[in-house]
């Protein structure tokens, strides 16, 4: 049986890191996102997920950089306000270890992206809500999604790396059963 679980944004995180000036990593996150998991309690490989991210909620801790990332040079949030991930298939790789294959849309480009997922378990919180947890990792090439802006460095190399490492922690709350009419 498939059960809907809504992502708890207050207890979840969409984080990323990217090389800066070749030698350092810059870390950031998206602060606003929503979505749900439709989990098949008998077979997680029969489950699906759908997540929408508010592109303007990008936060690297530096306001000027965040504004540049929101501009047409990168996310173009005025024209493309959301990023979206929709699963297409889930493969079981081992005990509590899965690969989720899905479509990631950034700007107007959609590419298939695989997430390496670990099932963290489930339980009841102190208020009686049922929760489930997952963590996931992947890496993408930002240029594949039209995020091509860069600047050559005088000493060689580029200001912004191409590989973006993505790290997700997701808690979801079981949706309330629909009331009988």
DODO-136442 format. One record per residue (C-alpha): y, x, z; chain; residue number from 1; residue in one letter. Coordinates in pm, whole numbers, always signed. Each point is the difference from the previous one (the first is absolute). Layout:
<atom north="Y" east="X" up="Z" chaine="A" num="NUM" residu="a"/>
...
END
This chain:
<atom north="+0" east="+0" up="+0" chaine="A" num="1" residu="x"/>
<atom north="+345" east="+130" up="-93" chaine="A" num="2" residu="x"/>
<atom north="+268" east="-5" up="+268" chaine="A" num="3" residu="x"/>
<atom north="+373" east="+64" up="-50" chaine="A" num="4" residu="x"/>
<atom north="+162" east="+270" up="+215" chaine="A" num="5" residu="x"/>
<atom north="+378" east="+48" up="-15" chaine="A" num="6" residu="x"/>
<atom north="+138" east="+352" up="+24" chaine="A" num="7" residu="x"/>
<atom north="+194" east="+60" up="+323" chaine="A" num="8" residu="x"/>
<atom north="+299" east="+204" up="-114" chaine="A" num="9" residu="x"/>
<atom north="+98" east="+87" up="+357" chaine="A" num="10" residu="x"/>
<atom north="-332" east="+176" up="+56" chaine="A" num="11" residu="x"/>
<atom north="-59" east="+142" up="-349" chaine="A" num="12" residu="x"/>
<atom north="+154" east="+283" up="-197" chaine="A" num="13" residu="x"/>
<atom north="+48" east="+106" up="-361" chaine="A" num="14" residu="x"/>
<atom north="+86" east="+369" up="+13" chaine="A" num="15" residu="x"/>
<atom north="+32" east="+270" up="-264" chaine="A" num="16" residu="x"/>
<atom north="+78" east="+368" up="-44" chaine="A" num="17" residu="x"/>
<atom north="+116" east="+205" up="-297" chaine="A" num="18" residu="x"/>
<atom north="+87" east="+365" up="-60" chaine="A" num="19" residu="x"/>
<atom north="+368" east="+92" up="+15" chaine="A" num="20" residu="x"/>
<atom north="+129" east="+327" up="-150" chaine="A" num="21" residu="x"/>
<atom north="-362" east="+108" up="-53" chaine="A" num="22" residu="x"/>
<atom north="-49" east="+127" up="+357" chaine="A" num="23" residu="x"/>
<atom north="+59" east="-295" up="+234" chaine="A" num="24" residu="x"/>
<atom north="-121" east="-357" up="+37" chaine="A" num="25" residu="x"/>
<atom north="+226" east="-300" up="+44" chaine="A" num="26" residu="x"/>
<atom north="-152" east="-299" up="+177" chaine="A" num="27" residu="x"/>
<atom north="+105" east="-360" up="-25" chaine="A" num="28" residu="x"/>
<atom north="-112" east="-357" up="+34" chaine="A" num="29" residu="x"/>
<atom north="+57" east="-352" up="-122" chaine="A" num="30" residu="x"/>
<atom north="+115" east="-218" up="+288" chaine="A" num="31" residu="x"/>
<atom north="-41" east="-348" up="-151" chaine="A" num="32" residu="x"/>
<atom north="-320" east="-126" up="-159" chaine="A" num="33" residu="x"/>
<atom north="-233" east="-298" up="+14" chaine="A" num="34" residu="x"/>
<atom north="-339" east="-96" up="-123" chaine="A" num="35" residu="x"/>
<atom north="-343" east="-122" up="+83" chaine="A" num="36" residu="x"/>
<atom north="-363" east="+96" up="-9" chaine="A" num="37" residu="x"/>
<atom north="-261" east="-257" up="-92" chaine="A" num="38" residu="x"/>
<atom north="-299" east="+152" up="+178" chaine="A" num="39" residu="x"/>
<atom north="-356" east="-102" up="-65" chaine="A" num="40" residu="x"/>
<atom north="-157" east="+31" up="+346" chaine="A" num="41" residu="x"/>
<atom north="-350" east="+53" up="-144" chaine="A" num="42" residu="x"/>
<atom north="+94" east="+258" up="-264" chaine="A" num="43" residu="x"/>
<atom north="+336" east="+182" up="+5" chaine="A" num="44" residu="x"/>
<atom north="-51" east="+106" up="-363" chaine="A" num="45" residu="x"/>
<atom north="+52" east="-367" up="-96" chaine="A" num="46" residu="x"/>
<atom north="+345" east="+1" up="+164" chaine="A" num="47" residu="x"/>
<atom north="+347" east="+21" up="-158" chaine="A" num="48" residu="x"/>
<atom north="+346" east="+112" up="+104" chaine="A" num="49" residu="x"/>
<atom north="+352" east="-62" up="-124" chaine="A" num="50" residu="x"/>
<atom north="+305" east="+187" up="+133" chaine="A" num="51" residu="x"/>
<atom north="+368" east="-25" up="-94" chaine="A" num="52" residu="x"/>
<atom north="+246" east="+270" up="+109" chaine="A" num="53" residu="x"/>
<atom north="+377" east="-38" up="+13" chaine="A" num="54" residu="x"/>
<atom north="+113" east="+306" up="-200" chaine="A" num="55" residu="x"/>
<atom north="+343" east="-1" up="+167" chaine="A" num="56" residu="x"/>
<atom north="-166" east="+58" up="+340" chaine="A" num="57" residu="x"/>
<atom north="-75" east="+365" up="-87" chaine="A" num="58" residu="x"/>
<atom north="+93" east="+226" up="+291" chaine="A" num="59" residu="x"/>
<atom north="-14" east="+380" up="+2" chaine="A" num="60" residu="x"/>
<atom north="+238" east="+35" up="+291" chaine="A" num="61" residu="x"/>
<atom north="+290" east="+116" up="-221" chaine="A" num="62" residu="x"/>
<atom north="+227" east="-282" up="-117" chaine="A" num="63" residu="x"/>
<atom north="+142" east="+180" up="-304" chaine="A" num="64" residu="x"/>
<atom north="-350" east="+90" up="-124" chaine="A" num="65" residu="x"/>
<atom north="-123" east="-356" up="+61" chaine="A" num="66" residu="x"/>
<atom north="+289" east="-139" up="-209" chaine="A" num="67" residu="x"/>
<atom north="-93" east="+240" up="-281" chaine="A" num="68" residu="x"/>
<atom north="-364" east="-114" up="+22" chaine="A" num="69" residu="x"/>
<atom north="+117" east="-364" up="-30" chaine="A" num="70" residu="x"/>
<atom north="+204" east="+84" up="-312" chaine="A" num="71" residu="x"/>
<atom north="-110" east="-22" up="-364" chaine="A" num="72" residu="x"/>
<atom north="-97" east="+372" up="+19" chaine="A" num="73" residu="x"/>
<atom north="-301" east="-105" up="+208" chaine="A" num="74" residu="x"/>
<atom north="-98" east="-353" up="+111" chaine="A" num="75" residu="x"/>
<atom north="+288" east="-192" up="-161" chaine="A" num="76" residu="x"/>
<atom north="-14" east="-263" up="+274" chaine="A" num="77" residu="x"/>
<atom north="+269" east="-217" up="-162" chaine="A" num="78" residu="x"/>
<atom north="-229" east="-59" up="-297" chaine="A" num="79" residu="x"/>
<atom north="-340" east="+62" up="+168" chaine="A" num="80" residu="x"/>
<atom north="+26" east="-122" up="+361" chaine="A" num="81" residu="x"/>
<atom north="-374" east="+12" up="+80" chaine="A" num="82" residu="x"/>
<atom north="-301" east="+225" up="-20" chaine="A" num="83" residu="x"/>
<atom north="-337" east="-175" up="-7" chaine="A" num="84" residu="x"/>
<atom north="-365" east="+90" up="+51" chaine="A" num="85" residu="x"/>
<atom north="-281" east="-241" up="-91" chaine="A" num="86" residu="x"/>
<atom north="-363" east="+92" up="+42" chaine="A" num="87" residu="x"/>
<atom north="-246" east="-38" up="-286" chaine="A" num="88" residu="x"/>
<atom north="-320" east="+140" up="+151" chaine="A" num="89" residu="x"/>
<atom north="-131" east="+144" up="+327" chaine="A" num="90" residu="x"/>
<atom north="-285" east="+251" up="+16" chaine="A" num="91" residu="x"/>
<atom north="-184" east="+90" up="+319" chaine="A" num="92" residu="x"/>
<atom north="-30" east="+378" up="+36" chaine="A" num="93" residu="x"/>
<atom north="-159" east="+18" up="+344" chaine="A" num="94" residu="x"/>
<atom north="+13" east="-142" up="+350" chaine="A" num="95" residu="x"/>
<atom north="+355" east="-142" up="+39" chaine="A" num="96" residu="x"/>
<atom north="+117" east="+195" up="-309" chaine="A" num="97" residu="x"/>
<atom north="+111" east="-173" up="-321" chaine="A" num="98" residu="x"/>
<atom north="+184" east="+62" up="-325" chaine="A" num="99" residu="x"/>
<atom north="+239" east="-275" up="-102" chaine="A" num="100" residu="x"/>
<atom north="+92" east="+2" up="-368" chaine="A" num="101" residu="x"/>
<atom north="+310" east="-197" up="-87" chaine="A" num="102" residu="x"/>
<atom north="+317" east="-26" up="-202" chaine="A" num="103" residu="x"/>
<atom north="+317" east="+157" up="+139" chaine="A" num="104" residu="x"/>
<atom north="+326" east="-113" up="-159" chaine="A" num="105" residu="x"/>
<atom north="+314" east="+209" up="+46" chaine="A" num="106" residu="x"/>
<atom north="+305" east="-90" up="-207" chaine="A" num="107" residu="x"/>
<atom north="-149" east="-157" up="-314" chaine="A" num="108" residu="x"/>
<atom north="-306" east="+227" up="-13" chaine="A" num="109" residu="x"/>
<atom north="-346" east="-102" up="+121" chaine="A" num="110" residu="x"/>
<atom north="-275" east="+258" up="+46" chaine="A" num="111" residu="x"/>
<atom north="-343" east="-11" up="+158" chaine="A" num="112" residu="x"/>
<atom north="-4" east="+180" up="+335" chaine="A" num="113" residu="x"/>
<atom north="-298" east="+65" up="+229" chaine="A" num="114" residu="x"/>
<atom north="+44" east="-13" up="+378" chaine="A" num="115" residu="x"/>
<atom north="-237" east="+192" up="+228" chaine="A" num="116" residu="x"/>
<atom north="-39" east="-253" up="+284" chaine="A" num="117" residu="x"/>
<atom north="-147" east="+22" up="+347" chaine="A" num="118" residu="x"/>
<atom north="-80" east="-322" up="+188" chaine="A" num="119" residu="x"/>
<atom north="+131" east="+39" up="+355" chaine="A" num="120" residu="x"/>
<atom north="-163" east="-309" up="+151" chaine="A" num="121" residu="x"/>
<atom north="+111" east="-332" up="+137" chaine="A" num="122" residu="x"/>
<atom north="+64" east="-172" up="+330" chaine="A" num="123" residu="x"/>
<atom north="+218" east="-242" up="+193" chaine="A" num="124" residu="x"/>
<atom north="+346" east="+94" up="+119" chaine="A" num="125" residu="x"/>
<atom north="+129" east="-105" up="+347" chaine="A" num="126" residu="x"/>
<atom north="+139" east="-325" up="-149" chaine="A" num="127" residu="x"/>
<atom north="-330" east="-111" up="-148" chaine="A" num="128" residu="x"/>
<atom north="+72" east="+93" up="-363" chaine="A" num="129" residu="x"/>
<atom north="-281" east="+157" up="-196" chaine="A" num="130" residu="x"/>
<atom north="+102" east="+328" up="-163" chaine="A" num="131" residu="x"/>
<atom north="-156" east="+236" up="-251" chaine="A" num="132" residu="x"/>
<atom north="+108" east="+356" up="-81" chaine="A" num="133" residu="x"/>
<atom north="-31" east="+236" up="-296" chaine="A" num="134" residu="x"/>
<atom north="+145" east="+337" up="-94" chaine="A" num="135" residu="x"/>
<atom north="+28" east="+126" up="-357" chaine="A" num="136" residu="x"/>
<atom north="+115" east="+302" up="-198" chaine="A" num="137" residu="x"/>
<atom north="+74" east="+72" up="-363" chaine="A" num="138" residu="x"/>
<atom north="+222" east="+216" up="-217" chaine="A" num="139" residu="x"/>
<atom north="+189" east="-94" up="-315" chaine="A" num="140" residu="x"/>
<atom north="+208" east="+184" up="-257" chaine="A" num="141" residu="x"/>
<atom north="+345" east="-157" up="+23" chaine="A" num="142" residu="x"/>
<atom north="+69" east="+69" up="-369" chaine="A" num="143" residu="x"/>
<atom north="-287" east="-235" up="-93" chaine="A" num="144" residu="x"/>
<atom north="+220" east="-281" up="+137" chaine="A" num="145" residu="x"/>
<atom north="+322" east="+99" up="-174" chaine="A" num="146" residu="x"/>
<atom north="+145" east="+190" up="+300" chaine="A" num="147" residu="x"/>
<atom north="+96" east="+304" up="-207" chaine="A" num="148" residu="x"/>
<atom north="+335" east="+118" up="+137" chaine="A" num="149" residu="x"/>
<atom north="+2" east="+363" up="+104" chaine="A" num="150" residu="x"/>
<atom north="+217" east="+309" up="+14" chaine="A" num="151" residu="x"/>
<atom north="-92" east="+359" up="-77" chaine="A" num="152" residu="x"/>
<atom north="+53" east="+251" up="+280" chaine="A" num="153" residu="x"/>
<atom north="+184" east="+326" up="-62" chaine="A" num="154" residu="x"/>
<atom north="-288" east="+195" up="+156" chaine="A" num="155" residu="x"/>
<atom north="-256" east="-184" up="-213" chaine="A" num="156" residu="x"/>
<atom north="-196" east="-320" up="+43" chaine="A" num="157" residu="x"/>
<atom north="+128" east="-354" up="+39" chaine="A" num="158" residu="x"/>
<atom north="+185" east="-175" up="+280" chaine="A" num="159" residu="x"/>
<atom north="-248" east="-289" up="+30" chaine="A" num="160" residu="x"/>
<atom north="-377" east="+33" up="-27" chaine="A" num="161" residu="x"/>
<atom north="-205" east="-234" up="-218" chaine="A" num="162" residu="x"/>
<atom north="-290" east="-70" up="+238" chaine="A" num="163" residu="x"/>
<atom north="+68" east="-272" up="+258" chaine="A" num="164" residu="x"/>
<atom north="-248" east="-19" up="+287" chaine="A" num="165" residu="x"/>
<atom north="-31" east="-351" up="+144" chaine="A" num="166" residu="x"/>
<atom north="-135" east="-78" up="+346" chaine="A" num="167" residu="x"/>
<atom north="-55" east="-360" up="+114" chaine="A" num="168" residu="x"/>
<atom north="-83" east="-152" up="+337" chaine="A" num="169" residu="x"/>
<atom north="-58" east="-373" up="-11" chaine="A" num="170" residu="x"/>
<atom north="-54" east="-254" up="+273" chaine="A" num="171" residu="x"/>
<atom north="-53" east="-357" up="-110" chaine="A" num="172" residu="x"/>
<atom north="-16" east="-320" up="+202" chaine="A" num="173" residu="x"/>
<atom north="-248" east="-276" up="-80" chaine="A" num="174" residu="x"/>
<atom north="+188" east="-291" up="-153" chaine="A" num="175" residu="x"/>
<atom north="-2" east="-324" up="+198" chaine="A" num="176" residu="x"/>
<atom north="-245" east="-257" up="-129" chaine="A" num="177" residu="x"/>
<atom north="+166" east="-274" up="-201" chaine="A" num="178" residu="x"/>
<atom north="+63" east="-318" up="+194" chaine="A" num="179" residu="x"/>
<atom north="-193" east="-306" up="-116" chaine="A" num="180" residu="x"/>
<atom north="+233" east="-254" up="-157" chaine="A" num="181" residu="x"/>
END
